[in-house]
Amino acid sequence: MAEQTNIFGMLNAEDKLDGTNYPMWAYMMRHVLVAKQLWDIVIGSDERPASSSSPNSPSPSGTTDADNASSSTQLPTSSQLKWDGKDAQAHALIALSVKRHIVPHIRSCTTSKSAWDVLKNLYAQRNEARVAMLKRQLEETRMQEGESMDAFLTKIKDFKEQLLNIDEVISDKQLVSKVLAALPDSYQGFATTIRLLTRGKESFNFDELISLLLQEFQSRANRDVLNSGDQAFATSSKFKGQQGRKQSNLSSKGNDASTFHDARCLLFSHAKRAKCRICHGFHMLRYCLNIVLNNQ
């Protein structure tokens, strides 16, 4: 019981078949059935064992062919019972992995193979209109400036898988050309370099381009972080430099004022109060008391 619960846990509610997600549903269900060793029964490579009694074998004494047929139908062999159990389990997994509005399509199916084939014919059959729609959507897909490279490439790969599931193969050369053309303007220099390097090379595949694009995206992201740090440091240094120059200007003005003050003091104080040669005091000669008194 625990094992069965784990298998059902492999599918989330949004992964159930709703008619629009067949490629993803079929991919996941295939692996669920493989994990349970039921896939060979679903695709028909492991058929129900035949009855042990052969139609050409002689009938036991006293019995008719009708009696033998009835006995064979009512009493399946052990190998048949084992196969029937595995087929019923696979059938249940398929039935429980679809949305309710899908169930009527497989309600009359008696085996897991018939249920799988019905769903495949309904939702995975080649449809020219669907092929055209998917190709148009793929062609119109563009990577926007600032969009994650991984998200953009996931969209491209999803279209590729959907087309593959309806037998429409998109070559690697077509995908490479499409992706390079869909890159934003900031990547066109990189795209031109890739075109020049791969010109005439048939071996360059889509997976190699994915690897190069993811590396380039990460490299640009790292450069943006470093540039942001350098810009912040430059702004901080510029601010500190401006503050330093202001302080220097204030200090210079202070020194100039001090020098002017000292010169003024020398001119109007010490110069006017020179040492008197008469009384040897510090005043101008005409203010000397000895001269004044003598004059009187």
C-alpha positions in Angstrom: 0.0 0.0 0.0 2.9 2.4 0.9 4.5 1.7 -2.5 1.2 2.5 -4.4 0.9 5.8 -2.4 4.4 6.8 -3.4 3.6 6.2 -7.1 0.5 8.3 -7.0 2.5 11.0 -5.3 4.6 11.3 -8.4 1.8 13.2 -10.1 0.6 16.5 -8.8 -3.0 17.7 -9.3 -1.9 20.1 -12.1 -0.1 17.3 -13.9 -3.3 15.4 -14.6 -4.3 15.2 -18.2 -6.7 18.0 -19.0 -6.6 17.8 -22.8 -4.0 20.6 -23.3 -1.0 19.1 -21.5 -0.7 15.7 -23.2 3.0 15.7 -24.0 4.0 16.4 -20.3 1.3 14.0 -19.0 2.4 11.2 -21.3 6.1 11.7 -20.4 5.4 11.6 -16.7 2.9 8.7 -16.9 5.4 6.7 -18.9 7.9 6.9 -16.1 5.3 6.1 -13.5 4.3 3.0 -15.4 8.0 2.0 -16.0 8.7 2.4 -12.3 5.8 -0.1 -11.6 7.0 -2.4 -14.4 3.7 -2.0 -16.2 4.8 -0.1 -19.3 5.2 -3.2 -21.5 1.6 -4.1 -20.8 0.3 -0.7 -21.7 2.1 -0.5 -25.1 1.2 -4.1 -25.9 4.6 -5.8 -26.0 3.6 -7.9 -23.0 0.4 -9.6 -24.1 -2.0 -11.7 -22.0 -0.8 -15.3 -21.9 -2.7 -17.8 -24.0 -4.7 -20.6 -22.4 -2.6 -23.7 -21.6 -4.9 -25.9 -23.5 -4.5 -25.9 -27.3 -7.5 -26.0 -29.7 -5.9 -28.9 -31.5 -5.4 -31.0 -28.4 -7.7 -34.0 -28.0 -10.6 -33.6 -25.6 -10.7 -35.7 -22.5 -13.1 -38.7 -22.7 -16.7 -37.8 -22.1 -16.3 -34.0 -22.6 -17.2 -31.8 -25.5 -15.4 -28.8 -27.1 -18.0 -26.5 -25.7 -17.4 -27.9 -22.2 -13.6 -27.3 -22.6 -14.1 -23.8 -23.8 -16.4 -23.0 -20.9 -13.9 -24.4 -18.5 -11.1 -22.4 -20.0 -13.0 -19.2 -19.7 -14.1 -19.7 -16.2 -10.7 -20.9 -14.9 -7.9 -18.7 -16.1 -4.4 -19.9 -15.6 -2.1 -18.5 -12.9 -0.1 -16.6 -15.4 -3.2 -15.1 -16.9 -4.4 -14.0 -13.4 -1.1 -12.4 -12.7 -1.2 -10.5 -16.1 -4.8 -9.4 -15.5 -3.8 -8.0 -12.1 -1.0 -6.0 -13.6 -3.2 -4.8 -16.4 -5.9 -3.7 -13.9 -3.2 -1.8 -11.9 -2.0 0.0 -15.0 -5.5 0.8 -16.1 -6.2 2.3 -12.7 -3.1 4.5 -12.8 -4.2 5.8 -16.2 -7.8 6.5 -15.1 -6.8 8.2 -11.9 -4.2 10.5 -13.7 -6.8 12.3 -15.9 -9.2 15.1 -15.1 -12.9 14.1 -14.6 -14.0 15.5 -18.0 -11.6 13.2 -19.7 -12.9 10.0 -18.0 -15.9 9.5 -20.3 -13.5 8.9 -23.2 -11.9 5.8 -21.5 -14.8 4.6 -19.4 -15.7 1.8 -21.8 -12.1 0.6 -22.2 -11.4 -2.8 -20.7 -7.6 -2.8 -20.8 -4.8 -0.4 -20.0 -3.6 -0.5 -23.6 -7.0 0.4 -25.0 -7.3 3.4 -22.6 -3.8 4.6 -23.4 -4.4 4.3 -27.2 -7.7 6.3 -26.9 -6.0 9.2 -25.1 -3.1 9.1 -27.5 -5.4 9.2 -30.6 -7.4 12.1 -29.0 -4.6 14.4 -27.9 -1.4 13.3 -29.6 -2.4 12.6 -33.1 -0.8 14.6 -35.8 -2.9 17.7 -36.5 -1.8 20.1 -39.2 -3.6 23.0 -37.6 -1.9 22.3 -34.3 1.5 22.0 -35.9 1.0 25.3 -37.6 -0.1 27.0 -34.4 2.8 25.7 -32.4 5.3 26.7 -35.1 3.8 30.2 -35.2 4.0 30.5 -31.4 7.6 29.3 -31.5 8.5 31.9 -34.2 6.8 34.7 -32.2 8.6 33.9 -29.0 11.1 36.6 -28.1 13.4 37.1 -25.1 12.7 40.5 -23.4 15.4 42.7 -22.0 15.9 41.7 -18.3 14.2 38.3 -18.8 15.9 35.3 -17.3 17.8 33.3 -20.0 16.7 30.0 -18.4 13.0 31.0 -18.6 13.3 32.0 -22.2 15.1 28.7 -23.2 12.5 26.7 -21.3 9.8 28.1 -23.5 11.7 27.2 -26.6 12.3 23.6 -25.4 8.7 23.2 -24.4 7.6 24.1 -28.0 10.2 21.6 -29.3 8.8 18.8 -27.1 5.2 19.6 -28.0 6.0 19.4 -31.7 8.0 16.2 -31.3 5.1 14.5 -29.6 3.0 15.1 -32.7 5.8 13.8 -35.0 7.0 17.2 -36.1 10.8 17.4 -35.7 12.5 20.7 -35.5 16.2 20.4 -36.4 19.0 21.7 -34.2 20.0 24.1 -37.1 16.5 25.6 -37.1 16.4 25.9 -33.4 19.8 27.6 -33.2 18.8 30.1 -35.9 15.5 30.8 -34.2 17.0 31.3 -30.7 19.8 33.7 -32.0 17.2 35.8 -33.9 14.9 35.9 -30.8 17.6 37.4 -28.5 17.2 41.0 -27.4 19.3 43.9 -28.8 21.8 43.6 -26.0 22.7 40.1 -27.1 23.0 40.7 -30.8 26.8 41.2 -30.7 27.0 37.8 -29.0 24.7 36.3 -31.5 26.8 37.6 -34.4 29.9 36.0 -32.9 28.2 32.7 -32.6 27.0 32.8 -36.2 30.6 33.5 -37.4 32.1 30.8 -35.3 29.6 28.2 -36.4 29.4 29.1 -40.0 29.7 26.0 -42.1 29.7 23.7 -39.0 27.0 21.0 -39.0 28.0 19.6 -35.7 27.0 22.6 -33.6 23.8 21.6 -31.8 21.0 23.2 -29.8 22.3 21.9 -26.4 25.7 23.5 -27.0 24.0 26.9 -27.7 22.0 26.5 -24.5 25.2 26.0 -22.5 26.9 29.1 -24.1 23.9 31.3 -23.6 23.5 30.3 -19.9 27.3 31.0 -19.3 27.0 34.4 -21.1 23.9 35.3 -19.0 25.7 34.4 -15.7 28.8 36.3 -16.8 26.8 39.4 -17.5 25.0 39.1 -14.2 28.3 38.9 -12.3 29.6 41.9 -14.2 26.5 43.9 -13.2 27.1 43.1 -9.6 30.8 44.2 -9.8 29.9 47.4 -11.7 27.3 48.3 -9.1 29.9 47.9 -6.3 32.4 50.0 -8.2 29.9 52.7 -8.8 28.9 52.8 -5.2 32.5 53.0 -4.2 33.2 55.9 -6.7 30.2 57.8 -5.4 31.3 57.4 -1.8 34.9 58.5 -2.7 33.6 61.5 -4.6 31.4 62.6 -1.7 34.3 62.2 0.7 36.6 64.3 -1.6 34.0 67.1 -1.8 33.8 67.1 2.0 37.6 67.2 2.3 37.9 70.1 -0.2 35.2 72.1 1.7 37.1 71.6 5.0 40.4 72.6 3.3 38.8 75.8 2.0 37.4 76.7 5.4 40.8 76.0 7.0 42.5 78.1 4.3 40.1 81.0 4.9 40.8 80.7 8.6 44.5 80.9 8.1 44.2 83.9 5.9 42.1 85.7 8.4 44.5 84.9 11.2 47.4 86.3 9.1 45.6 89.4 8.3 44.7 89.9 11.9 48.3 89.5 13.0 49.5 92.0 10.4 47.0 94.5 11.4 48.0 94.2 15.0 51.7 94.7 14.1 50.8 97.7 12.0 48.4 99.5 14.4 49.6 98.3 17.7 53.3 97.4 17.9 54.3 99.8 15.1 52.5 102.7 16.9 53.8 101.7 20.3 57.4 101.6 19.4 60.1 101.9 22.1 60.6 105.6 23.0 64.2 106.7 22.8 63.6 109.4 25.5 62.0 107.3 28.3 62.4 103.9 26.8 58.7 103.3 27.2 56.4 101.8 24.5 54.6 104.7 22.8 55.0 107.1 20.0 57.6 109.7 20.4 55.1 112.6 20.3 53.2 111.1 23.2 56.2 110.9 25.6 55.4 112.7 28.9 59.0 114.0 29.2 58.7 115.8 25.9 55.2 117.1 26.7 56.3 118.4 30.2 59.4 120.0 28.8 57.4 121.8 26.1 55.1 123.2 28.8 
